[in-house]
């Protein structure tokens, strides 16, 4: 390229009008979610002075820790280009296993790993059917949603298992509900989990393979990535997160319940998609998921402080989920247009 042509290209680039702020926000997968979180927080804080108090903020963290743990696992699955519809029922099944072990007198250091392993086993069932038997992830996880839920109901005839008086429950309660000074232990745990998951996605060969599979499965296979093994591991991770989520859930409820929160799955998926993870796979991250969880938690907290019926919360989560998918598609369109202009 001659000096004249170079100067002309620079002048042409400078003469282009700057992209509108709204488009700039959309093109960054984290900016839109963060902007929405700050906007909603400002509105709630202006109308509900108690919102910004430390106890209330920590209550948001504690009440959304189960969603956060499950959303971490769901982020891995969605980046790989799939969706796990069975995450909520797997959590209920793991909770029942944990409850049975605690009331049987098992200590926490035995019951907790058992719940995690059981969750990993459930995830391995899904991953094996999807990866090695070539069954659609939608069909497999929809079917396992029903099976895992039935298991949770069968083990105790549909009843809850109270673990409050079990000796092994004390460490779980301290972990979920305890504090280090004014800081909840569960917050420290959530941050540690966030850093570990983010490090795996960003700095490991497994994480890079995950993005490659989500972007183009066939291209990933041709480049030597073992797609079957990676997808199996993805669902095992989701299962482990279901087991971990069951520990947090039992710690908060002081019981193991076979009944599933009907909005849990919706909230988990909404948090992942709001955080910028593309539902088509190949793009996203756990830090955006954290923002999505906080966004939904702030909305739920704001509705509660305002005295709005909890019946509306599911409708709000559903609308936000639809909006998040639409904005994700719009972001991809804007990105393709930008690349076409640059090209």
C-alpha positions in Angstrom: 0.0 0.0 0.0 1.4 3.5 -1.0 1.7 6.3 1.5 -1.2 8.1 -0.3 -3.5 5.1 -0.1 -2.6 4.6 3.6 -3.5 8.3 4.4 -6.7 7.9 2.4 -7.7 4.8 4.4 -7.0 6.5 7.7 -9.0 9.6 6.7 -11.9 7.3 5.6 -11.8 5.5 8.9 -11.8 8.8 10.8 -14.6 10.2 8.7 -17.0 7.3 9.7 -19.4 8.4 12.3 -18.9 6.8 15.7 -21.2 3.9 16.4 -24.1 4.9 18.7 -23.6 4.3 22.4 -26.4 1.7 22.3 -24.6 -0.3 19.6 -21.3 -0.1 21.4 -22.9 -1.5 24.6 -24.4 -4.3 22.6 -21.2 -5.2 20.9 -19.5 -5.9 24.2 -21.0 -9.0 25.8 -20.4 -7.7 29.4 -21.2 -4.0 29.0 -24.9 -4.5 28.4 -25.4 -6.7 31.4 -23.3 -4.4 33.6 -25.2 -1.3 32.4 -28.5 -3.0 33.1 -27.3 -4.1 36.6 -26.2 -0.6 37.5 -29.4 1.0 36.1 -31.7 -1.4 38.0 -29.7 -1.0 41.2 -29.9 2.8 41.0 -33.7 2.6 40.5 -34.2 0.2 43.4 -31.8 2.2 45.7 -33.7 5.4 44.9 -37.1 3.9 45.8 -36.0 1.6 48.6 -33.4 3.1 50.9 -32.8 -0.2 52.7 -31.5 -1.7 49.5 -27.9 -0.4 49.9 -27.6 -1.5 53.5 -24.9 -4.2 54.0 -27.3 -6.8 55.5 -29.6 -6.5 52.5 -26.8 -6.7 49.9 -25.4 -9.8 51.7 -28.9 -11.3 51.7 -29.0 -10.9 47.9 -25.7 -12.8 47.7 -26.9 -15.6 50.0 -30.3 -16.1 48.5 -28.8 -16.3 45.0 -25.8 -18.6 45.8 -27.6 -21.7 44.5 -28.5 -20.0 41.3 -24.9 -18.8 40.9 -23.4 -22.3 41.4 -25.8 -23.9 38.9 -25.2 -21.1 36.5 -21.5 -21.7 36.5 -22.1 -25.2 35.3 -24.7 -24.1 32.8 -22.3 -21.6 31.4 -19.9 -24.4 30.4 -22.7 -26.3 28.8 -24.1 -23.3 26.8 -20.6 -22.2 25.6 -20.3 -25.8 24.2 -23.4 -25.2 22.2 -25.9 -27.2 24.3 -28.4 -26.6 27.1 -29.0 -28.7 30.3 -32.7 -28.7 31.1 -32.2 -31.2 33.9 -30.0 -29.0 36.2 -32.8 -28.2 38.7 -34.1 -31.7 39.0 -30.5 -33.0 39.3 -30.1 -30.6 42.2 -33.2 -31.9 43.9 -32.0 -35.5 43.4 -28.6 -34.7 44.9 -30.2 -32.9 47.8 -32.2 -36.0 48.7 -29.1 -38.2 48.6 -27.3 -35.6 50.9 -30.3 -35.6 53.2 -30.5 -39.4 53.5 -26.8 -39.6 54.3 -27.0 -36.9 56.9 -30.0 -38.4 58.8 -28.2 -41.8 58.6 -25.5 -40.2 60.8 -22.9 -39.7 58.1 -20.4 -36.8 58.8 -20.3 -33.9 56.4 -16.9 -34.9 55.0 -18.6 -38.1 53.7 -22.1 -36.8 52.8 -20.9 -33.8 50.8 -18.4 -35.6 48.5 -21.1 -38.3 48.0 -23.6 -35.7 46.8 -21.0 -34.2 44.5 -20.1 -37.6 43.0 -23.8 -38.4 42.6 -24.3 -35.2 40.7 -21.3 -35.9 38.5 -22.7 -39.4 37.8 -26.0 -37.9 36.7 -24.1 -35.5 34.5 -22.1 -38.4 33.1 -25.3 -40.1 32.1 -26.5 -37.1 30.1 -23.0 -36.6 28.6 -22.6 -40.2 27.5 -26.0 -40.3 25.8 -25.4 -37.0 24.0 -21.7 -37.6 23.1 -21.5 -41.3 22.4 -25.1 -42.2 21.5 -25.6 -39.1 19.4 -29.0 -38.2 21.0 -30.0 -34.6 20.9 -29.1 -32.7 24.1 -32.6 -31.3 24.2 -34.2 -34.8 24.1 -31.7 -36.3 26.7 -31.9 -33.4 29.2 -35.7 -33.1 28.8 -36.0 -36.9 29.6 -33.5 -36.8 32.4 -35.4 -33.8 33.9 -38.3 -36.1 34.4 -36.3 -39.1 35.6 -34.2 -37.1 38.1 -37.3 -35.5 39.5 -39.0 -38.9 39.9 -35.9 -40.2 41.7 -36.1 -37.3 44.1 -39.7 -38.1 44.8 -39.3 -41.8 45.1 -36.5 -42.0 47.7 -38.6 -40.5 50.5 -42.2 -40.9 49.1 -42.2 -37.3 48.0 -41.5 -35.9 51.5 -38.8 -33.6 52.6 -35.9 -34.7 54.9 -35.2 -32.5 57.8 -31.5 -32.5 58.6 -31.4 -29.7 61.2 -30.7 -32.1 64.1 -28.2 -34.2 62.2 -24.7 -34.0 63.5 -23.3 -33.7 60.0 -25.4 -30.6 59.3 -23.5 -28.2 61.6 -20.5 -27.8 59.2 -22.8 -27.3 56.2 -24.8 -24.7 58.1 -21.7 -22.9 59.1 -20.4 -22.9 55.5 -23.7 -21.6 54.0 -24.9 -19.3 56.7 -21.7 -18.3 58.7 -19.6 -15.2 58.4 -16.0 -14.1 58.6 -16.5 -10.9 60.4 -19.1 -9.1 58.4 -18.4 -11.1 55.2 -20.5 -14.3 54.5 -18.4 -17.4 54.0 -20.5 -18.3 51.0 -19.5 -15.0 49.3 -15.8 -15.9 49.7 -16.7 -19.4 48.3 -18.6 -17.9 45.3 -15.7 -15.6 44.4 -13.2 -18.5 44.6 -15.5 -20.7 42.4 -15.8 -17.8 40.0 -12.0 -17.4 39.7 -11.4 -21.1 39.3 -14.1 -21.5 36.6 -12.9 -18.3 34.8 -9.3 -19.6 34.9 -10.3 -23.0 33.4 -12.2 -21.3 30.5 -9.5 -18.8 29.8 -6.1 -20.5 30.5 -6.6 -24.2 29.9 -6.7 -26.4 26.7 -10.0 -27.7 27.9 -11.5 -24.2 28.0 -10.1 -23.3 24.5 -11.5 -26.6 23.1 -14.9 -25.7 24.7 -15.1 -22.4 22.8 -14.0 -24.1 19.6 -16.7 -26.8 19.8 -19.4 -24.2 20.5 -18.3 -22.1 17.6 -18.0 -24.9 15.0 -18.1 -28.5 16.1 -17.0 -30.0 12.8 -14.0 -27.6 12.5 -13.0 -28.5 16.1 -13.1 -32.2 15.3 -11.0 -31.7 12.2 -8.4 -29.8 14.3 -7.9 -32.8 16.5 -10.2 -31.9 19.4 -11.9 -34.9 21.0 -15.4 -33.5 20.9 -17.0 -36.6 22.5 -14.7 -36.5 25.6 -15.0 -32.7 26.0 -18.8 -32.8 25.8 -18.9 -35.6 28.3 -16.7 -33.6 30.7 -18.9 -30.5 30.2 -22.0 -32.4 31.5 -20.0 -34.0 34.3 -19.1 -30.4 35.4 -22.7 -29.4 35.2 -23.6 -32.4 37.4 -20.9 -31.6 39.9 -22.3 -28.1 40.1 -25.8 -29.5 40.7 -24.3 -31.6 43.6 -22.6 -28.5 45.0 -25.8 -26.5 44.6 -27.7 -29.1 46.6 -25.3 -28.6 49.5 -25.9 -24.8 49.5 -29.7 -25.4 49.1 -29.8 -27.9 52.0 -27.8 -25.5 54.1 -30.2 -22.7 53.6 -33.4 -24.7 53.9 -32.2 -27.0 56.8 -33.9 -29.8 54.9 -33.7 -31.7 51.6 -36.7 -31.1 49.5 -37.9 -33.3 46.5 -39.9 -30.4 45.2 -38.3 -28.2 42.6 -38.5 -24.5 42.5 -40.5 -24.0 39.2 -38.5 -20.9 38.4 -35.0 -22.3 39.2 -34.2 -23.6 35.7 -35.5 -20.5 34.1 -33.5 -18.2 36.4 -30.3 -20.2 35.8 -30.6 -20.0 32.0 -31.6 -16.4 32.1 -28.6 -15.5 34.2 -26.3 -17.2 31.8 -27.8 -15.5 28.7 -28.1 -12.1 30.3 -24.4 -12.3 31.1 -23.5 -12.4 27.4 -23.1 -16.1 26.8 -24.4 -16.8 23.3 -27.2 -19.4 23.2 -25.6 -20.7 19.9 -22.4 -21.5 21.7 -18.8 -20.4 21.3 -19.0 -17.2 23.2 -19.4 -16.1 26.8 -17.9 -16.5 30.2 -18.5 -16.9 33.9 -17.9 -13.3 34.8 -20.8 -12.3 32.7 -22.9 -15.0 34.3 -22.0 -13.5 37.7 -23.4 -10.1 36.5 -26.5 -11.9 35.2 -27.1 -13.6 38.6 -26.7 -10.3 40.4 -29.0 -8.6 38.0 -31.8 -11.1 38.6 -31.1 -11.1 42.3 -31.4 -7.3 42.5 -34.7 -7.4 40.6 -36.1 -10.1 42.9 -34.9 -8.2 45.9 -36.4 -4.9 44.6 -39.8 -6.6 44.0 -39.7 -8.1 47.5 -38.9 -4.7 49.1 -41.6 -3.1 47.1 -44.2 -5.6 48.4 -44.8 -7.1 44.9 -46.2 -10.6 45.0 -43.6 -13.4 44.3 -46.0 -14.7 41.7 -44.8 -11.9 39.4 -41.1 -12.9 39.7 -41.4 -15.8 37.3 -43.0 -13.6 34.7 -40.3 -11.1 35.1 -37.6 -13.7 34.7 -39.3 -15.1 31.6 -39.5 -11.7 30.0 -35.9 -11.0 30.8 -34.8 -14.4 29.3 -36.6 -13.6 26.0 -35.0 -10.1 26.0 -31.6 -11.5 26.7 -31.8 -14.0 23.7 -33.1 -11.2 21.4 -30.2 -8.9 22.5 -27.7 -11.7 22.0 -28.9 -12.2 18.4 -28.9 -8.5 17.8 -25.3 -8.3 19.1 -24.2 -11.0 16.7 -25.9 -9.1 13.8 -24.1 -5.8 14.7 -20.8 -7.7 15.0 -21.2 -9.2 11.5 -22.0 -5.8 10.0 -19.0 -4.3 11.7 -16.7 -7.0 10.4 -18.2 -6.6 6.9 -17.4 -2.8 7.0 -13.9 -3.5 8.2 -13.4 -6.2 5.6 
